[in-house]
Amino acid sequence: MNKIYLDNAATTPLAPEVLEVMTASLREEFGNPSSIHAFGRRSRAAVERARRTVADLLHCMPGDIVFTSGGTEADNMALVCGVRDRGVQHLITSPVEHHAIELTAHELAHRGTVQVHWVRLHADGRADLDHLEELLAAHPRALVSLMHANNEVGTRNDLQAIGTLCRRHGAIFHSDTVQTMGHYAFDLRSLPVDMLSASAHKFHGPKGVGFLYLGQEQVLRPMIQGGSQERNRRGGTENVAGIVGLAKAMELAYDDLAGHERHVRGLKDHMAARLRAEVPGVGFNGDIGPDSLYTVLSVRFPDDGKAEMLIYHLDIEGIACSGGSACSSGSNAGSHVIAALYPEARGANLRFSFSRYTTRAEIDRTVEVLKKVLEVPSPQAARATV
């Protein structure tokens, strides 16, 4: 039985080309990048080439990129250091952010470091921009942190519109772009965003490495103390092979963004259409339209007793998906996103997420397995009972 992987929003398979450059880096670039001898200089050159690659793809300066251990550290650095170093007294965010933002916001509020304000949401999870403007008008010079696309339901925010409001009110704007980096183009010469977080393993790069984009005016002191790495913005010896892999994964992703989107969106639309037509009572969470995150489809199955263990039955059949974010277990294990958007909803919520390696045949088999587990009668059996 061939296994099917539909949990790419949690992590993507490592691209073979990325593995190749990482293997070479581990073998040949083992020197400490902070050492002044030839071995160290070779590693330093690899890190700086990767930094330049990322910056060129995002249309920013190499010095704007701070390599981190992943999106969670980048999110924490943006909030903790942004509040501490920029004189911020008000933090504006939403109740459906990744826990790296949501829990950090709660912790900062608990310490009395900042007042946190929660922007209202539309039914699909988009930030209510009218309410955001009210909050910005009442709390100027705030730090705003709103994700580009939700990791559980796939609803996308308009970064241009949010950034324009923040500029108008003198606010600092950070966005968690972990789910969208490597899937959409970013032109940071014109996009009004001050900080962006990203993680390599969401676009076929390695786990344990990401970056924080810091705009030219965002001078932050280190959150992690130690050496003077990353231009004295993050202590700790750089993960050279991981950074090299991140840059290669971004290059691969940006080689054909449009083709990648056509392929993956076609899979998402095909699965949604088949589920809607063939599985009675199925629904969808968030926005699944053309403006949604094309890699994620969040499906709500009816509360009929059959869907309760659905995620486990799929796993037995060799199909991997999730009940929400990768931190969730079970078919509907208390997702804070689902609770915020659909507090009265009943039934099992499963997230299917796709990548460049997903095939239409895998989608079709998954739908057939779902129908079997949910005991959906075949068309012939349904006609026989009429």
N, C-alpha and C positions, 0 to 999 in steps of 0.2 A: 504493500500500500504506500503510494507516494504521499508524503506529508505536504500540507499546504500551510503557508505562513501568511496570515492576514493580521499581523500585529506590528506593522511597520511604524506606527506612531509611537510605540514604545521603544523600538530600536530597529534599525534596518540591517540587512546582511552587509558584511564588508565587501566592497567591490574588489574583484580580483586584482585590478590595476593598483588599488590602494594597498592591498597586502604586499604586492611586489615592491613598491617603493618603500614601504615600512620595513620590510625584511632587509633590503639593501641598507637602509639607514641604521637599523640595529647592528648590522655587521660592520659598517664602515664609518658611522658617525657616532662613535661611542664616547668621545671626549666630552668633558664638561664644557658647555658653551661659555662659561665664565672664565675658563682657563686661558692664559695668554699664549700657550705653546701651539704648535701646528695642529695637534689633535683637537684642542678646544676651538681653535679658529675655524676648523672645518665644520664642527657642529654649529658654531655661531652663524656661519654663512648659510647653513641649511635652514636654520630658524628664520633668518632675515629674508631669505628667498621666499619662504612660505608666507611670511608676513606681507611681503610685497605682492604676492599672488592674490591673497585675500583682499588686500586694499585695492588692487587694480580691478577686481571683479565687482567690488562695491563702490568704486569711484570715490575713494577717500585717500587720505595720506597713510603710509605704512605706520607712522607713529600713533595713529588713532586706534590701532588694534592691540589689545592686551590679551594674550593667550591665558586661558584658565583651565581648570580641571573639568569644565563642562558648563552647561547652562545654569545649573543650580548655583554654582559659585559666582557666575557672572551676574545672575539676578541678585544674589545677596550683596555682592560688591556694589552694584548700582544703587540699591536702597540704603544699605548701611553707610557706605562712604558718601553717597550723595547727600543724605540727611546730615551726616556729621560735618562734612567739609564745605557745604554750600549754604549754610545758614538756613536750612529748610525747617520750618515749623509745622507744615501741613503736608501730608501725603494723601494723594487721591488715587484710589485703585478700585477694583471691582471684586465682587464675591465669587467670581468664576475663574480667577487667576490660578496658575499653577501654585502648588503649595510652597514652592521656593519664594514666591512673592507674598502669597496670602499669610503664611505663618511668620514670615519676616516682618510683615506689616503689624501683625498682632504683637510680636515680641517688642518691636520699637515702641508701640503704644503702651505696652505693659511697663516698659522702663520709664515712661514719661518723656521719651526723647522727642516724640512728634505726635500730633493729632492726626488720626486716620479718618478719612471720609470715603464712604463707599458709594460709587456712582451707580445710579439706577440702570437697569438693563431692559432692553426690548425683549419680547417673548422668545426670540431666537437666540438671545445671548449677546447681541451687539450692545455696546455702550450707548446710553441715551445722551446724545451730544448736547441737547438743551440743558439737561441736568448738569452735565460736565461744565458747561459754561457758567451756570449758576454757582457751582462750587468754586470755579476759578475766579469769578468776580468777587466772591466773598473771602477767598483765601489766596491773594496774589503771592507770587514767588513760591508756589507749591512745587512739589515733585509729583508728577503724574506717571503712573506705571500701569499701562494697559497692553495686554498681549495682542499680537497681530492676528493670530488665529487660535481658537480654543482647541486644546489637545484632545478633548473628549467628544465635543459635538461638531467641531469643524467650522463654526461661525467665525467670519473674518471681520475685523474692525478696519476702518478707513484711516490709515496712518496719516495721510495727507491732511484730512479734515481735522483729526485730533491734534496733530502738530501745529496746524495753523491757529487753532484756538489757544494752544499753549503759548505760542509766540505772542499772540495778541495780549495775553495776560502775564507775560513775563515768567511763565512756568518752565521748569525743566521737564522734558518728556523722555521717558524710558519705555521701551517696548521689548517684551519677551518675544523674540522671533524664532524660537527653537523649532517650531513646527513648520515655519515657512522658509527659513534660510535654506538655500539649495533647491528650492522649488519655485521661487519667484525672483524677479530682478529687483535689485535695490540700487537706486542712484542717490547716494548720500551727498552729492553736490547740491541737490535740490530738495530732497525729502527733509521736512522740518522735524527731525528726530535727533535728540542729543546723545542717547545711549541705546544700544541694541545688544541683546544676549543671543548666543547661538551655541549649538552643540553638534559636534561632528557626526555622532552616531545616528542622527536623524536623517542624514543624507549619504549613507553608505560609507561613512568614515568610521574611525575607531571610537570606542567608548573611552571616557576619561580625559577628553580634551575638548575645549570649546574656546570661545573668545567673547570679550566685551568690546564693542565699539564705543569709544569715547570721543565725542566731538571736540573740536579744537579748544573750546572754552571750559571743558569739563576736567579740571585739574583735581584729581583725587589722590589722597594719600593711601598707602597700602592697607588692605584689610588683613592680609596675611603678612606678618612681620618675619624678617629673616635677612636674606641678602638683598641686593639692589637690582634683582632681575626685572625684566619687562620695564625698563627705563624707570626703575625705582617705584613701580606701581604694584608689584606683586612679588613677595619673597618666595624663593623656592627654585631649585634647579628645573629648567624647562624640560618637558617631555618631548624630546627632539623627534623621535620616530612618530609619536602621536601628532605633533604639529605638522610634520611632513605629510602624514596621511590625511590630515584635515584639508590641507591645501590641495592635494591631489583629488580628493573627493569633491571639493568645490569646483575645481577645473572640469571634472567629468560632468558634474551637474549642470554647469553653465554652458557646456558644449552645445546642448540642444534643449533648452528649457521648454520651448513651445512644443516640441515633439514629445517630450516627457509628459507634459500636461495633457496633451491630446490622448495619449495612451492610457494614462492613469484615470483621467476623468471619464473616459469611455467605459472603463471597468466599473467605476463607482455608479455611473448612470445606469449601466446594464444591470448591476446587482439590485439597485433600488427599484428599477422597473419590474424585474422578475419577482422580487419580494412583494411589491404592491399588488401585482396581478395574481400571484399564486399562493400567498400565505394570508389567510383571512385574519383581520384584526391587527395587522402589522402597522406600525407608525414610525416616524423618524424624529429624532431630537435635533434641535438646532436648525440651521439653514443648510439645505442640500441643493440649493440652486446654483446657477452659474458663477455667482460671486463667492461661493463657499470654498473652504479648503478642500481641494480635490482629492487629497489622499485619505480622507476620513469619512466614514459613513456610520453614524450612530443610529442603531435600530432599536425600537421598543416593541417587544413582543407581548401579546395579550396575557393578562393575568388569569390563566386558565388551569394552572397547576402543572402543565406540561413543560413550561419554559424555565421553571425554577432552577433546574440543574442543567440548563442548556449548554453552558460553557464547558462543563465537564464532559457531557456527551460528545460535543464537537472535538474535544481533545482526544477522547477515546478513538474517534474516527480519523485522527491525524490532522485535525484542523485547528490552528492556533489563532485565537482572537482574544479580546479582553472585555472585562465588564465595565471599562471606563479608562482611567489612566493605568499605567503599569503598577501603581501602588495598590490598586484594588484587587481583591480576590473574590471569587464567586461571581454569579451572574448579575448581581445588583448590590454590591457591597458598600452602601453608604456613600456614593459619589457626592462630593460637595457641590459639584457642578449641576448634576441632575436635581439635587435637592433644592438648589437656588432657583433653577429655571422651571421645574415641574414638581412643586412640593406635594401636589395631590395625585401625581401619576402613579399608577400601579402596573406591575408587570416587570419582566426582565429587560434590562438594557445591555446590549452588546455593541462594542465598537469594532468594526472591521476597517482595517487600514491597509493601503495598497502601496506598491512600489513599482519601479521600472521592471522588476523581475516577475511581477504577478502576471498571470495569463488569464484569458477569458475562460479557458477550460477549467481552471481552478475555481473561478467564480461560479460557473455552472455546477460543478460538483458540490460546492459548499451549499448552494441553494437546495440541491436535491437532498443532501444530508439533513439540512434544517427541516425540510418537509417530512422526511422520514421520522426524525426525532419528535417533531410536533404532531405527528400522525395526521398530516394533511391528506385527505382522500385524493386518489388519482382522479382525473376527469372522467375516466370510464366508470369508476366506482361511484362517483357523485351522480352521474347520469342514471346509474342503475337504481339508485335510491329514490329517484324522482317518480 
